């Protein structure tokens, strides 16, 4: 891993971009106290060194008809070679997955999923995950609301 040196201005630029990835360099310069050309130069450098990996839109899942949002914790069968890779591949190719993270502890993955209705969520949980031969168990948590941040 390369150590990337960030100063206070870089940190301010990152903070502004986290809130609005489409902000103009002119507007950003006003917020961070640099000229537009200095902002552009710094943003380009942050992109080149990989601090900024890309830009994306924040989607309102409810407007797409996904009224159920949940976290699912997945535990794999132990001592099954390739199980983690097979389940990771499954998760990468499912349209209902919004975030999948490998985690430490007694469990293996934490997955944020969306579904139109509870029946659809149940089908994901029972037919797609719990029946998978590499998955030992699942535990699900239905989200009431998102208080801080967003999944992009």
N, C-alpha and C positions, 0 to 999 in steps of 0.2 A: 504494500500500500504506500502510495506517495503522500508525503505530508504536504498539504496545500496551505500556503500562508494566506490567511484572510485578515484584512484590516477592518476597522470599524465601518468604513464606507461600503466594503463588500458585504458585510453583514447587514447593513441597512438596505442595500439593493436587494439582497435575497429576501429580506422581510417584506419589502414592497412587492416583489414578484410573487411571493407566496399568496398575497392577498389579491393580486390582479396581474396575471401573466400576460395580459394584452395591453398593459399600460404603455403609453408612448414614452420614448426617451426624454422628450420635453417635459412631460408631466412628472416622470421619475426624478429628473434633475431638480425640479422644484422641491420635491419631498425629501431628497437626500442631501441637497446642498452642493451639487456638482453641476458642471455644464452638461448639456445633452451629449456632446462628443465624448466627454469623459465617462459618462454613464454607458454609452454604447461600447466604448473600448473595454470597460470593466465587465459588462455583460458578455461580450464576445470571449474574453479571457475565461470567465466562469464556465462558459459553454465548452471551450477548448480543453480545459482541464477536467471536465466531467462533473463539476459541481452542479451545473444545470444540465440535466439529462434530456429535457424536452419540455414541451408545453402541451397542455391538455385542457379540456373543458370539464367543468363540474356539471354533472347531469342530475336532474331531478328525477329519480327513479319512479316516484309516484306518478309523474306526468307520462311516463312510459307504460303505466299500468302495473308496475311492480309495487304492490301494497304491503308485501311482507319482506322484511329485512331481518337477517339473523346472523349470529356468529355460531359456527359449529366447531367444536374441538374434536379432533380425530386422533385416535390412538391406533397405531399399526400393530400387527402381529409381530412379536419379537422373533429374531433368528430366521427371518425369511429374506434371503439375499435378493436385492433389487426391489423390495417392497416400496421403499421411499420413492424411488425413481418412477415406478409404475403409477403410484398414486399422484405424484407431482404431474405426470403426463396427463392423467385423467383430469386433474383440476385445470390444467392449462387449456384444455379443449372444451370446457363447459361454459356456455353463455351465461349461466346463472352465478358464476364466481366473479366477485368484484375484487377480492384480495385473498391471497393464500400465503401464509407465512409459516415456515418451519420454526418451531419453538423448542425451548429446553424444558426439562422436567419429565414427568411421567407420561406426557402426551407428546404428539409429534407435529401436528399442524393446527393452526387456527385459521378458519376460513370465514370470510364475510360473503354471504349469498343473498340474492334477491329472488323473489317469486311473485307472480301476480296474486295468488290466493294461498290460503293455508293448505288447501288440498295439493297445490303444486309444490309447496315447500315439503309437505309430507312425502310426496313422491320422490323428490330429490334425496331426502334423508333416508328413506327406506329402500327405494329401488336403485339409486345411484351409489350411495355411500355405504350404508349398513350391510348391503348384500355383496359389496366388493370383497374378493377373497383375501386381500392384503390388509383390510381394515378390521381391527379387533373390536373397537367400540367408538361410539360418537356421543357427544353431549351437545345439546343445542340451547341457544339463548335467543329469544325473540327480542328484537330491538324496539324500544318504545319511541325513542327519538335520538337524534345526533346532537349532542350538546356543544362539542368543540371540534373543529377541524372538519375535514371532508375526505372521502376516499375518491381519489382520481386515478 
